[in-house]
């Protein structure tokens, strides 16, 4: 896969995010923290090289806390079969340290399909932990937008929409939001694909 200036910028930004988030600590009830930018770096870098090589009109921003997506594949919102068979991305995935006994990482051999999990999401963290986590994540988001120069940043769910509005409050970047496909959302359980498509049409993103 070719390394372009854009994919090179994205890889450098991901390395910075990896290093900055590795320094963070979290109190109870958190017992395990998985950072796939370390143990699943190979498929993540392959994803950036393959799909981050050119500018994008639209970028989707979301939170994906399930244990069978990026946790296994290193690819954002990366359900195992979609990454392996559709995106055709592969690469070694090591074990996180420490590994939770009920959340084993088997990489692209994982037989499970992604669902939104019950992990501790950022909005539930104490204020000091939020501040420490949001700072590198916001810097990373700015770096991704600067590299790919999209027209639209579409947030998936309320949490992502709030972060997008905070980071790009005075930016010419067009912001929008669609429903998060969480099983916990009654609306999402009623044909999420059709609802999300309609929301994109109303925004003028999808015509």
N, C-alpha and C positions, 0 to 999 in steps of 0.2 A: 504494500500500500504506500502511495506517495505521501511524503511529508511536505505539505505546503506551508507558507508563512502563517496561514490561518490555523491549521491544525497544530502547528508548532506553538502558536500562542495559547491555544486551548490546553495543550499538554503541559506547558509551563504553568498555566493558571491552576490546573488540577494538582500539580506537584506542590504548589504553594498552599493550596487548600488542605492537602493531605498533611503537610507538615504543621500547619497552624492548628488544625483540629486535633492532631495527635497530642498536643500539649494540654488539652482541656480535661478537666475532671468533673465528675458529677456525683452528687450525694444520693443517699437512699431516697426512694426505693430502687434506684438504678444499681444493678450488680454487674452487667456486662455491656460493653460498648463495641460495636462492630464498625470498623472503618474499611470498607471494601476498596478504597483507593490504595490501601496497602496490600492486603492479601489477594485481591482480585485485580491488581493493576494491569496485568497483561491484556485481558479482554477489554478493560476500560480504555487503555491506550489505543487498542485496535479500533474500538468504536470511534474515538476522536479522529483517528487518522482516516477512517473510511467515510465518516459522515460529517466531519467538521472541516473539510477542505475548501469549502466555498461559502460565500455569504448566504444567509437565509432570510426569507421574507417574514416568516413566523417562527417564534420560539415559544414552546409551552413550558411553564414553570409549575411544578407541583411537589407535594410531599408524598413519599412512597414508603410507608413504614413497614410494609409486609416483609416476612422472613424468607419469601421464595422468589423475590425479584432481584433487585440489584445486590442484595445480600449474597445471593448465589452467583450472579453473573458479572457484577461490576459495571453493568450498563443501566442507566437511569430508566426506571419503569420497565426493567428488562426481564419480562417473564421468560423462563428458561427456554421453552420450545421456540418462542419468537426470536430470541437472540441466536440460538444455535441453528435453527432451520430456515428462518426467514431472512434475518440480517446476515446470517452466515459468518458469525463472529465466534471464534474459539480461542482458547488459550488456557494456560494453567491457572487454577484457583487454589490457593493454599488455605490453611486453617487460620481463623482469627485466634488471637491469644489474649485472654482465655476464651475458650469456646463454651457457650452455654450448653449444658447436656441435653436440653430439650429443643435447641435450635441449631442442629448440626449443619455445617456448610459442606456440601458435596459438589459444588460448582455446577458446571453444565451437564453433569450426570444426574442432577437432582430430579426425581420423578414427580415432585409436587408442582402445582400451578399456583401462580401468585394470587393472593388475596390481601386486602388491607388488614394489617395485624393490630394487636392491642398493645403495641409497644408504647413507651413513654414518648409522646410527641413534643416538639419544641414549645408549643403553647402551654404545656403543663409544667415546664421547668420553673424553678424559682428565678426571680428577677436577675440576680447576679450571673446565674448560669445562662440565662437567655442572652444577656448582653455579651458575654464572652463567646457564645456560639454564633450569634447573629453577625457580629463584626466581620469575621473571616468569610462567612457565607455571603454577606452583602458585597464584600470586595470581589469575591469570585463571580457573582452575578454581573457586576459592572464590567469585569474583564471579559466575560463571555459576550455580553452585548456589544462592547467596544470592538471585539474581534469580528463578530458575525454581522453586525450592522443591520439588524432586522427592522422591518416596518412595525411589526406587532409583537408584543409580549403578552401571551394569553395565560392567565393564571388558572390553574385547575383547583378550585375550591377557595374558601374564604381565607384560610391562613396564607396561602400563596398570594392571593390578591392583596392582602394587607401588606405583605413584605414588598411586593412590586410597587405599590403606591408609596411606601416609605422611601424606597431606594430611588425611584424615578419620578418623584413628585414634580420637579421642575424641568423634566426632560421632554423633548419633542416625540419621544417614543410613544406609540399608541398602545394603551393598556386595555385589556379586556379580561373577562373571566367566564369560565364555564363550570358546570356542576362537577364535583369530584365523584368518581365512580366507586365510592365506598359502599360496601354492603350495609353499613350503618345508616345510610341515607335512604329514607323511604322513596324520595323522588328518583334517586339513581337506580333503584330497583325496578322502576317502571320504564324500561327501554332507554338506558343511559345514552346509547349511541345516537338515537333519534333526537333526544333532548339536546345533547351537546351539538349536534349538527345544526339544529334550529337556532341555538344560541349563537353559533358562529355566523349563520346567515343574517341574523338580526344585527350583529356587530358590523357586518359588511366585510368580514374576513373571507367568508366562503360564499361565493355567488354562483 
